[in-house]
Amino acid sequence: MSLARLIQIQSDIRVCRDCPAMVGRPVHGSAILSPIYLLGQAPGPREESFGRPFAYTAGRTLFRWFEETSGVSEDDFRARVYMAAVARCFPGKGKSGDRVPNREEIENCRRHILRETQVLKPKLLLPVGKLALCEVLGARHFPASAKLVDVIGKSFQIDFHGQHVDVIPLPHPSGLSAWHKTEPGKTLLKRALGKIVDHPVWREFME
Ligand code: SF4
């Protein structure tokens, strides 16, 4: 029943054309009934052709983080973690790197997140990058003045679309960002990954 609903939600996402400025078509991960929900920013230019999120260089970095920390391969990760994004379409290029989805696009796409979380009822939520952090933590835990150092390496208990979830934020693995390669980012990233793989939901579902 739940799987059928999730498949229907993904089918609805695939035909969504609500944001005229988006360059790419919607991309989503596999329909997995997982208690672990990863929320990225938006697909890059290559993800649509691969037909899955985090399919290129940022994904390679993200999956390497988890492989090195817990031994979970990319295939296992994709098979067990539900992978979503704040916006499901490639926004096109901005002044430096990919364009950040605008407020209207974020609001349009939020209904997909809402429907997914109603079905999945996640227990562990992993926002990746600032946009996803804003979407999940909101102004209370991640105000406009906050920086990644304020939240990476910490965990939060919040209500997210009616679900009580543990949130462990991650920085964006983009090659354009040096944050996770230099201190204090390196140490805080390691701390965050350690918290994820020590989390009871991760241990129960991934090991
Ligand atoms: S970004 Fe989201 S709401 Fe906008 S067209 Fe793509 S799937 Fe639809």
Residues whose N, C-alpha, C, O or C-beta is under 5 A from the ligand:
A	BS01	SF4	I13 C16 R17 D18 C19 P26 A87 R88 C89 E105 N108 C109
